[in-house]
Amino acid sequence: MRTACRWVCPSPALACGGAYGNCASSAKSLRATIGEAFERLHRFLRERQKCMLEELETDTARTLADIEHKIQRYSQQLRDMRDTWEEIYNLKGSTDVVSMAMLDRTLLTDWSSAAWSKAFGQSSTENCDTLSSHKLIPAALTLDPITAHQRLILSDDCTIVAYGNLHPQPLQDSPRRFDVEVSVLGAEAFGSGTHYWEVMVSEKTQWMIGVASETVSRKGSIQIQPSRGFYCIVMHDGNQYSACTEPWTRLNVKSKLEKVGVYLDYPKGLLVFYNAEDMSWLYTYREKFPAKLYPYFSPGQSHANGKNVQPLRINTVRL
């Protein structure tokens, strides 16, 4: 009797043989590839995040610096505005011509009609017209002969100074006398209060006027600048005007100056120069003056061709 033969299926692993092994290897390779791709993506994102944070920090620092600069600028403007309000309210209701003209014209131009109306109870036009139409009473200054350079010639009443082309005058030397700079000081020093004087500068092509500290050097070549104790404006090159700052500041002068007004408020540290013809502002020094101040005058050197021979004259007459 024959026994039936039955086929037994082998295990699946044996049945698939090499094909199963290849499938497992492919899956492992795919996982590795995906892992590497995600790692590259993460690395890219981390680098991008770092760059963006650095850019953000740079932009933030720049923005903060700009904000700080603006805060400083606005703070200074607020301080200037506060000082201006104090000056205006101190003058409110005053009918004194000299007091009215003490306002600094650098500040007047920035006021709106509403501000003027609030401060004075009048329109801005009325106040500006009143200020520009009034003439100050110049102080009766005189020059100090003992400080004058040997080539300077002073009038008998010491109100006029000119440069002499002749040989230097045989004047006695003094520690107070300028020996190189053709300069002369006023006879009176100012260490307090407010003062105003005018200087006639018409027909000249060179001059320098202002104030000088009582401690300035009088000997040798001198730098006329605030750090040396001089606070002046100058006419140079025939028709140019500058403030003697460091470096010089060019002044906006529309027409040739005939008279220059100098206003000194010593307690407030203000020195203001005006075109005395219409009281238009020229320049303002704001300083903490270290010592008493003398009016300063230099007619400049005259030339053989006849230029700049006219003198400087202290104006003491109300015009």
Secondary structure, 3 states (H helix, E strand, C coil): CCCCCCCCCCCHHHHHCHHHHHHHHHHHHHHHHHHHHHHHHHHHHHHHHHHHHHHHHHHHHHHHHHHHHHHHHHHHHHHHHHHHHHHHHHHCCCCCHHHHCCCCHHHHCCCCHHHHHHHHCCCHHHHHHHHHHCCCCCCCCCECHHHCCCCEEECCCCCEEEECCCCCCCCCCCCCCCCCCCCEEECCCECCCEEEEEEECCCCCCEEEEEEECCCCCCCCCCCCHHHCEEEEEEECCCEEEECCCCCEECCCCCCCCEEEEEEECCCCEEEEEECCCCEEEEEEECCCCCCEEEEEECCCCCCCCCCCCCEEEECCCC
